[in-house]
Amino acid sequence: MRRHQIISLIIAVVAAIFYVPLTGRLHLFDWDEINFAESAREMLLTGDYLTVRIFFEPFWEKPPLFIWFQVLSMKIFGVNEFAARFPNAIAGIITLVALFNMGRKILNEKFGIIWTIAYGVSLLPFLYFKSGIIDPFFNLFIFLGVANYIYAQKAVISKHKYIRIILSAFFIGLAVLTKGPVALLVFGLLAVVLLFTERFILFLHFGHVLLFIAVFVVTGGFWFILQIFAGNAQTIIDFFVYQFRLFSQKDAGHGGFPLYHFVVLFFGVFPASVFVINAHKKTYSENELLLYFRKTMLALFWIVLILFSIVKTKIVHYSSLCYFPMSFLAAYSIYGFVSGKKKFPSWLLWTQLSLGLIYGLIITAFPVFDKYKQWFIDTGKITQAFTVGNLQAEPGWSGFEFLIGLLLIAGIVYSFFLLKRAENSKGLKIMAATSVLFISLSVVFVSPKVEKYSQHAAIEFFKSIKGKDAYIHTFYKSYAMLFYTKALPQENSKAFNLGWLVTGKIDKDAYIVIRADKKESTMSNYPGMEVLYEKNGYVFCIRKAQAN
């Protein structure tokens, strides 16, 4: 094996060690994780692999590619949390290996390794590969489409233009099949910006453009075409209406302030995000491909950031495509300092230190806060009924979790002093190792306990009534009752109609879950429900079957 193949194999093995084990240890989170996993489960139950469903009705918000990945995983591992998240572990392995090889081609192996590490040890990028949401594959496909477009544009590999164009169109098509037409929008905006920066000189001829369109239409459009031929044209119409609504208004209460994604990326892509700020400086000589790649990554970063800052719906993962350009720009900045053996600027080191201390103190503070949470409730600092109920949970802190926070603090402080002395290589290694250990240990030992404050009580209730011949629903948006009760298709078309379950002449008992802050108004409006018990902010009710 060649050297770069050996390095690729090592990266794949290390990535697998971090991303695969214990991936199913934590319950899936409402809404997105459970939404997609439930759609995959329903696809398995119905045997209809063309139609994405939720509540056993056509679900027009997402195309099927990621759901298909989950279906395949569930066929291998069963219907569980691990199977729902395993595809993204694979996405993580592919991503890191791809970044190394891309960096190697752009500059050299050293740059490829730095880029891989910058992406792999950052907070949100790491967590996304341990999740069951769509975005890791969606982002990977867009990025591979962009990268192959860059390769096609550069004369140094012009003999491969047709292959690169085919690959670019293929990956953008897969991105559309994963999440929708926003992939084409992002790619189109990027192509226009790059064309403008190149003074409208396109290093492709008309045949390349036609080939791109043909491959893209076949790849990205075949599911939509199949839906139309299957008589599901309305599903496609609803899908595009939904996409427009996401851009034009807040969806499902997901709003936010204009700089929402700036804040998310700055704090969420720690520790790479701070190095990005310094990447505007040209610190070493650039070959043609690196120069064009840097220009493209800057353009991609700002396009995604501005686009999703304009979008009314604000969700953390909407800007997650920025992780690719951010990790590249961080690597670009780091490579210049490591190669030149120059000191990092003081403002950068102090900012990095501050962020590390903040994260370390947050993890350290969790068990401490739990000891004094009752004081916040008794003194009226926290009054919202649902939050008060959440805090009544007993997460089972062992008392040693603070060591995870101290690990990060110690590592960041140590790396700070090493980098101050221009011991760049050693300092960056300490920072990277500390960061990835901090994230990994937090996922294993902290996340399950934090979940006890949120959805855990509800999910345990759903699991307890699994298999009962009864109806189940919630007075808040959730898909957990479907996935964790292992709900089956119902003969009664009203089975998932909440209004009928709480007022109609039901033929089976109905279990209804309410949030504590809505208990009084809900119970007064629907007096037929009986409270079974309350726990951690949730009210668990039953409405008995109505006598004939």
C-alpha positions in Angstrom: 0.0 0.0 0.0 1.1 3.6 -0.7 1.7 6.0 2.1 -1.5 8.0 1.6 -3.5 4.8 1.5 -2.1 3.7 4.8 -2.9 7.1 6.3 -6.5 6.9 4.9 -6.9 3.5 6.5 -5.7 4.8 9.9 -8.1 7.8 9.6 -11.0 5.4 8.8 -10.1 3.2 11.8 -9.8 6.1 14.3 -13.0 7.7 13.0 -14.8 4.3 13.4 -13.6 4.0 17.0 -15.0 7.4 17.9 -18.2 7.4 15.8 -19.5 3.8 16.0 -19.3 2.5 19.6 -22.1 3.5 22.0 -24.0 5.3 19.2 -27.2 3.8 20.4 -26.8 4.4 24.1 -29.0 7.5 24.1 -32.7 7.8 23.1 -33.4 9.4 19.8 -34.3 13.1 20.2 -37.6 14.6 19.1 -38.2 15.9 16.5 -35.8 15.3 13.8 -33.9 12.2 14.9 -37.1 10.3 15.7 -38.9 11.7 12.7 -36.5 10.2 10.3 -36.1 6.9 12.2 -39.9 6.5 12.4 -40.2 7.1 8.7 -37.7 4.4 8.1 -39.5 2.1 10.5 -42.8 2.7 8.7 -41.2 2.1 5.4 -40.1 -1.3 6.7 -43.6 -2.1 8.0 -45.4 -1.1 4.9 -42.9 -2.5 2.4 -43.4 0.7 0.3 -39.9 2.0 -0.3 -41.0 4.7 -2.7 -43.1 6.7 -0.2 -41.8 8.4 2.9 -44.4 8.2 5.6 -45.1 9.5 9.1 -48.2 8.5 11.0 -48.5 6.0 8.1 -49.5 8.9 5.8 -47.3 10.3 3.0 -44.7 12.6 4.5 -43.9 15.3 2.0 -41.1 17.2 3.9 -38.1 15.1 2.9 -37.0 12.9 -0.1 -36.1 9.3 0.7 -32.3 8.8 0.3 -31.3 9.1 4.0 -34.4 7.1 5.0 -33.3 4.4 2.7 -29.9 4.3 4.4 -31.7 3.9 7.7 -33.9 1.2 6.4 -30.8 -0.8 5.3 -29.2 -0.2 8.7 -32.4 -1.4 10.4 -32.5 -4.5 8.3 -29.0 -5.3 9.6 -29.2 -4.1 13.2 -32.9 -4.1 14.0 -35.2 -1.1 14.7 -33.3 0.8 17.4 -31.2 3.9 18.1 -28.0 2.4 16.9 -29.4 1.5 13.5 -30.9 5.0 13.1 -27.6 6.6 13.8 -25.2 4.2 12.2 -25.5 5.7 8.6 -24.1 9.0 10.0 -21.1 7.1 11.6 -20.4 5.9 8.1 -20.8 9.4 6.8 -18.2 10.6 9.3 -15.7 8.0 8.3 -16.1 8.9 4.6 -15.9 12.6 5.3 -12.6 12.4 7.2 -11.0 10.2 4.6 -12.2 12.4 1.8 -10.9 15.5 3.5 -7.4 14.0 3.9 -7.2 13.0 0.3 -8.6 16.3 -0.9 -6.1 18.2 1.2 -3.3 16.0 -0.1 -4.3 16.8 -3.7 -4.7 20.5 -3.1 -1.3 20.9 -1.3 0.3 17.9 0.5 -0.3 15.2 3.1 0.4 17.5 6.0 -2.3 19.9 5.0 -4.7 17.0 4.5 -4.1 15.7 8.0 -4.5 19.1 9.5 -7.8 19.6 7.7 -9.0 16.2 8.8 -8.2 16.9 12.4 -9.7 20.4 12.3 -13.0 18.9 11.2 -12.9 15.8 13.3 -12.2 17.3 16.7 -14.7 20.2 16.5 -17.8 20.0 18.7 -20.8 20.1 16.4 -19.2 18.2 13.4 -18.3 15.4 15.8 -21.8 15.3 17.4 -23.5 15.2 14.0 -21.8 12.0 13.1 -23.2 10.5 16.4 -26.7 11.6 15.4 -29.6 10.3 13.3 -30.3 13.5 11.3 -30.1 14.0 7.6 -27.5 16.8 7.4 -24.2 14.9 7.6 -24.9 13.1 4.3 -26.6 16.1 2.8 -23.6 18.3 3.5 -21.1 15.6 2.4 -22.9 15.2 -1.0 -22.9 19.0 -1.6 -19.3 19.3 -0.7 -18.2 16.5 -2.9 -20.2 18.1 -5.7 -18.5 21.4 -5.1 -15.0 19.8 -4.9 -15.4 17.9 -8.2 -16.7 21.1 -9.8 -13.5 22.8 -8.6 -11.4 20.0 -10.1 -13.2 20.3 -13.4 -12.5 24.0 -13.5 -8.7 23.7 -13.1 -6.6 23.1 -16.2 -4.1 21.0 -14.2 -6.5 18.1 -14.4 -8.4 19.0 -17.5 -8.1 15.5 -18.9 -10.5 14.4 -16.3 -13.1 17.2 -16.9 -15.9 14.9 -18.1 -15.4 12.5 -15.1 -15.4 15.4 -12.7 -18.5 17.0 -14.2 -20.3 13.6 -14.0 -19.3 13.2 -10.3 -20.2 16.8 -9.5 -23.7 16.5 -11.0 -24.1 13.0 -9.4 -23.3 14.2 -5.9 -25.5 17.4 -6.2 -28.3 15.1 -7.4 -27.8 12.8 -4.4 -27.9 15.9 -2.1 -31.3 16.8 -3.7 -32.5 13.2 -3.0 -31.3 13.6 0.6 -32.9 16.8 1.6 -34.3 18.7 -1.3 -33.7 21.5 -3.9 -31.8 23.8 -1.5 -28.8 21.7 -2.5 -29.1 23.0 -6.1 -29.8 26.5 -4.8 -26.6 26.6 -2.8 -24.5 25.0 -5.6 -26.1 27.4 -8.2 -25.4 30.5 -6.1 -21.8 29.3 -5.6 -21.3 28.7 -9.3 -22.6 32.2 -10.1 -20.3 33.8 -7.5 -17.3 31.9 -8.8 -18.2 32.9 -12.4 -18.3 36.5 -11.3 -14.9 36.3 -9.5 -13.4 34.7 -12.7 -14.7 37.6 -14.7 -17.3 35.4 -16.4 -14.7 33.1 -17.8 -16.0 29.5 -17.6 -13.4 26.9 -17.9 -16.0 24.4 -19.2 -17.5 24.2 -22.6 -21.2 23.8 -23.6 -20.9 20.0 -23.7 -19.8 19.9 -20.1 -22.8 22.0 -19.0 -25.2 19.8 -20.9 -23.6 16.7 -19.4 -23.9 18.2 -15.9 -27.6 19.0 -16.4 -28.3 15.5 -17.8 -26.6 13.6 -14.9 -28.2 15.9 -12.3 -31.7 15.4 -13.7 -31.4 11.7 -13.8 -29.8 11.4 -10.3 -31.7 14.1 -8.5 -35.0 13.9 -10.3 -35.8 10.2 -10.6 -37.6 9.8 -7.3 -39.8 12.9 -8.0 -40.6 11.5 -11.5 -41.4 8.1 -10.0 -43.8 9.8 -7.5 -45.6 11.5 -10.4 -46.0 8.3 -12.4 -47.2 6.6 -9.2 -50.0 9.1 -9.0 -48.5 11.0 -6.0 -48.1 14.4 -7.8 -49.8 16.1 -4.8 -47.0 14.9 -2.6 -44.4 16.6 -4.8 -46.5 19.8 -4.8 -46.7 19.7 -1.0 -43.0 19.1 -0.8 -42.1 22.2 -2.8 -44.7 24.3 -0.9 -43.0 23.2 2.3 -39.6 24.2 1.0 -40.8 27.6 0.2 -42.5 28.0 3.6 -39.2 27.2 5.4 -37.6 30.2 3.6 -40.5 32.6 4.0 -41.7 32.1 7.6 -40.9 30.5 10.9 -41.7 26.8 10.9 -42.8 24.9 14.0 -41.7 27.7 16.2 -38.1 27.6 15.1 -37.4 31.3 14.9 -34.3 33.3 15.9 -32.4 36.6 15.7 -30.6 37.6 12.5 -27.1 36.6 13.8 -28.3 33.2 15.1 -26.0 31.2 12.8 -23.0 33.4 13.4 -23.3 32.6 17.1 -24.0 28.9 16.5 -20.9 28.5 14.2 -18.6 30.5 16.4 -19.4 28.5 19.6 -20.4 25.2 17.9 -17.4 24.6 15.7 -14.9 25.0 18.6 -11.9 24.8 18.5 -11.7 25.2 14.7 -13.9 28.4 14.6 -11.3 30.7 16.2 -8.6 29.8 13.6 -11.1 30.6 10.8 -11.0 34.3 11.8 -7.3 34.4 11.0 -7.7 32.7 7.6 -8.3 36.0 5.7 -4.5 36.5 5.7 -2.4 34.9 3.1 0.4 33.4 5.1 2.2 31.2 2.5 2.5 30.7 -1.2 -0.5 29.2 -2.9 -0.6 27.0 -6.0 -3.4 27.5 -8.5 -5.6 24.8 -7.0 -5.2 25.9 -3.4 -5.9 29.5 -4.4 -9.1 28.6 -6.2 -10.1 26.2 -3.4 -9.6 28.9 -0.8 -11.7 31.4 -2.9 -14.4 28.8 -3.2 -14.5 27.9 0.5 -14.8 31.6 1.4 -17.7 31.9 -1.1 -19.4 28.8 0.1 -19.1 29.9 3.8 -20.7 33.3 3.2 -23.4 31.9 0.8 -24.6 29.4 3.4 -24.3 31.8 6.3 -26.2 34.6 4.5 -28.8 32.3 3.0 -29.8 30.7 6.2 -29.6 34.0 8.1 -32.3 35.3 5.7 -34.4 32.1 6.1 -37.0 32.7 8.7 -36.8 29.2 10.2 -33.7 29.0 12.4 -32.4 25.5 13.4 -28.8 24.7 14.4 -28.1 22.3 11.6 -29.3 24.6 8.8 -25.8 26.2 8.7 -24.0 22.9 9.2 -22.7 22.9 5.6 -20.4 25.7 6.8 -18.4 23.1 8.8 -16.6 22.2 5.5 -15.3 25.6 4.6 -14.7 26.5 8.2 -12.5 23.4 8.8 -10.6 24.2 5.5 -10.0 27.8 6.5 -8.9 26.7 9.9 -6.5 24.2 8.4 -5.3 26.9 6.0 -4.5 29.2 8.9 -2.9 26.5 11.1 -0.8 25.2 8.2 0.8 28.6 7.7 1.8 28.9 11.4 3.0 25.3 11.7 5.0 25.5 8.5 6.5 28.9 9.3 7.0 28.1 13.0 5.5 31.5 13.8 3.6 32.5 16.9 -0.2 32.6 16.8 -1.5 36.2 17.5 -2.4 36.8 21.1 -6.0 37.7 20.5 -6.5 34.2 18.8 -5.0 32.4 21.7 -6.9 34.3 24.3 -10.2 33.8 22.4 -9.4 30.0 22.2 -8.6 29.9 25.9 -11.9 31.7 26.8 -14.0 29.4 24.7 -12.3 26.3 26.2 -12.9 27.6 29.7 -16.5 28.3 29.0 -17.2 24.8 27.8 -15.2 23.2 30.6 -17.0 25.3 33.2 -20.4 24.4 31.7 -19.8 20.6 32.0 -18.3 21.1 35.5 -21.4 23.1 36.6 -24.0 20.6 35.6 -23.7 18.4 38.8 -23.3 21.5 40.9 -26.4 23.1 39.5 -28.4 19.9 40.2 -27.6 20.1 43.9 -29.0 23.6 44.1 -31.8 23.4 41.5 -34.5 23.4 44.3 -33.3 26.8 45.5 -33.9 28.3 42.0 -37.4 26.8 42.1 -38.2 27.8 45.8 -37.0 31.4 45.3 -39.0 31.8 42.1 -36.0 32.1 39.8 -37.6 29.3 37.7 -41.4 29.3 37.5 -42.5 27.8 34.2 -44.3 24.6 35.1 -42.7 22.4 32.4 -39.2 23.5 33.3 -39.8 23.1 37.0 -41.1 19.6 36.2 -38.0 18.8 34.1 -35.8 19.8 36.9 -37.5 17.4 39.3 -35.7 14.6 37.4 -33.0 12.6 39.2 -30.3 12.2 36.5 -28.0 10.2 38.7 -24.9 12.3 38.6 -21.9 10.3 39.9 -20.0 13.3 41.1 -17.1 12.6 38.8 -18.4 14.3 35.7 -16.7 17.5 36.6 -13.4 15.8 35.7 -14.5 15.9 32.0 -14.7 19.7 32.2 -11.4 19.9 34.1 -9.8 17.8 31.4 -10.7 20.3 28.8 -9.7 23.3 30.9 -6.3 21.7 31.7 -5.7 20.8 28.1 -6.7 24.2 26.7 -4.6 26.0 29.3 -1.6 23.8 28.6 -1.9 24.3 24.8 -2.3 28.0 25.4 1.2 28.3 27.0 2.7 25.9 24.4 1.4 28.1 21.5 2.5 31.2 23.3 6.0 29.8 23.1 5.5 29.0 19.4 5.6 25.2 20.1 2.9 25.0 17.6 2.9 21.3 16.7 2.8 20.2 20.3 0.3 22.8 21.4 -2.1 21.9 18.6 -1.8 18.2 19.2 -2.7 18.8 22.9 -5.6 21.0 21.9 -7.0 18.4 19.4 -6.6 15.4 21.7 -8.2 17.3 24.6 -11.1 18.5 22.5 -12.0 15.1 21.0 -11.7 13.4 24.4 -13.8 16.1 26.0 -16.6 15.6 23.4 -16.5 11.8 23.5 -16.6 11.6 27.3 -19.4 14.2 27.4 -21.5 12.2 24.9 -21.0 9.0 26.9 -21.3 10.3 30.5 -23.1 13.6 30.4 -25.6 13.5 27.6 -27.7 10.6 29.1 -28.0 12.5 32.3 -28.9 15.8 30.6 -31.6 13.9 28.7 -33.2 12.9 32.0 -34.2 16.6 32.3 -35.9 16.7 29.0 -37.7 13.9 27.2 -36.7 10.8 29.2 -39.9 10.5 31.3 -42.1 10.6 28.2 -40.1 8.1 26.3 -40.0 5.7 29.2 -43.8 6.0 29.4 -44.1 5.2 25.7 -41.9 2.2 26.0 -44.0 1.0 29.0 -47.2 0.8 26.9 -45.6 -0.8 23.8 -47.7 -3.6 22.6 -50.9 -2.5 24.2 -54.1 -2.5 22.2 -54.7 1.2 22.7 -54.4 4.5 21.0 -51.6 7.0 21.8 -51.0 10.7 21.2 -49.6 13.8 22.6 -50.7 17.4 23.1 -47.3 18.6 21.9 -45.5 17.8 18.6 -43.8 14.5 18.9 -42.9 11.4 16.9 -41.6 9.5 20.0 -44.9 7.9 20.8 -44.8 6.2 17.3 -41.2 5.0 17.4 -41.1 3.9 21.1 -44.5 2.2 21.2 -43.7 0.5 17.9 -47.0 1.7 16.6 -48.6 -0.4 13.8 -50.8 0.8 10.9 -54.3 1.2 12.2 -57.5 0.1 10.5 -59.3 3.1 12.0 -58.5 6.1 9.9 -59.0 8.3 13.0 -56.4 6.5 15.1 -53.9 9.4 15.0 -56.5 12.1 15.1 -56.0 13.9 18.4 -59.4 15.6 18.3 -61.2 12.4 17.9 -59.2 10.6 20.6 -60.1 13.2 23.3 -63.7 13.9 22.2 -64.9 11.1 20.0 -66.5 7.7 20.7 -63.3 5.8 20.8 -63.4 2.0 20.7 -60.1 1.5 22.6 -58.4 3.2 25.5 -56.4 6.3 24.5 -53.2 7.3 26.3 -52.6 11.0 26.0 -49.5 12.9 27.2 -49.6 16.6 28.1 -46.9 19.1 29.1 -47.3 20.3 32.7 -47.6 23.9 31.7 -50.7 23.0 29.6 -52.3 20.7 32.1 -54.9 23.0 33.6 -56.3 24.3 30.3 -56.2 20.9 28.6 -58.0 19.1 31.4 -60.7 21.7 31.6 -61.3 21.6 27.9 -61.3 17.8 27.7 -62.7 16.5 31.1 -63.1 12.9 29.8 -59.4 12.3 30.4 -58.0 10.9 33.7 -54.6 11.6 35.0 -52.5 8.4 35.6 -49.5 10.2 37.0 -47.2 13.2 36.5 -43.4 13.0 36.1 -40.7 15.5 35.2 -42.9 18.0 33.4 -45.2 15.6 31.7 -48.8 14.6 32.6 -49.7 11.1 31.5 -53.5 10.5 31.0 -55.9 7.9 29.8 -59.3 8.3 28.2 -61.3 5.1 28.5 -63.0 3.4 25.6 -66.6 4.6 25.2 -69.3 2.0 25.7 -71.3 1.1 22.6 
